[in-house]
Each structure stands twice: as structure tokens, then as C-alpha cells.
């Protein structure tokens, strides 16, 4: 499953887009302020995102992988960052920038356990399995105002995984 953490306004938009596509996504906390999580099947993002009608903004994207101890997870994050760069996005190495004082990008690619604290909406994407058969999950997180971009980038990752 894909987990989408979003504000009440974006949750309502996602549920409406899902309904218009014949996909059932429920928000048990509809209208409750704050960031809450919705889940959908991995293939549903390809149907939902175009129906949201949000223009993706050109975002500064950062990736944090060198600091991840688990090698398989680090490689998964690096693969997602490489995929996004193939689509014309500039992806900054946040581990290198941390040593130089840091930069705060609009969207961050990281391991779900290494999620930046300043970000608000997030999408956790299953991107494979590790050697023990457990799920490898990469998380995309965004600052306010980049929700549409976040979902579009998640859609690109899911399309590549299919």
C-alpha cells in the first residue's frame, strides 16, 4: 500500500479524485485539521494524480542516502533519486550539503525512518523487497505548497516500478 500523509484539504481532494475514478479511499478523519494518512493501492496513484488538477511546481529536490546505514535501503533511495533526475529534476545531495551548512529543498527523498522533521505532506512508497523478503519503503516529503508536485513525483516512481 501507498501511504499519503496530507492536510485535510488535500485529503478531501484525493478522496474526491478517487471517487471520480471509481476507487474507494476513505478518510475517517475528514475535515479534521492537521496531517493525517490515507492509503491506496500502488497502481491507484497513476489514476488519482491527473484527476487532482494540481499544477506541479518546479521543486528543489533533495535526497539523503549516504547517511542511511542499511545498504539496501540506501540503494533504494539512491535509485528513486536517480529516476527523478532522469525526468529532468535536479536532485541535491543533502548529506553533502549538511557538511556545508545545508540547504532546505522543497521535496526530500529519504528512507521512511529518516524523514526530515520540517516537512509536512508525505508519500511512503513500497519500492521492492529486501533480501529477507521485507518491504523496502522510500518516502517523499514536501514543504507546504508542493503537494501537487509531491504526488506527481510519487506517480513517476510508481509508474517506473510497474
Secondary structure as UniProt FT lines:
FT   STRAND          2..6
FT   HELIX           8..20
FT   TURN            21..22
FT   TURN            28..31
FT   STRAND          36..40
FT   TURN            42..43
FT   HELIX           44..52
FT   STRAND          61..63
FT   TURN            66..67
FT   HELIX           71..86
FT   TURN            87..88
FT   STRAND          91..93
FT   HELIX           94..99
FT   TURN            100..101
FT   STRAND          107..111
FT   HELIX           112..114
FT   TURN            117..118
FT   STRAND          121..129
FT   TURN            131..132
FT   STRAND          135..142
FT   TURN            144..145
FT   HELIX           147..161
//
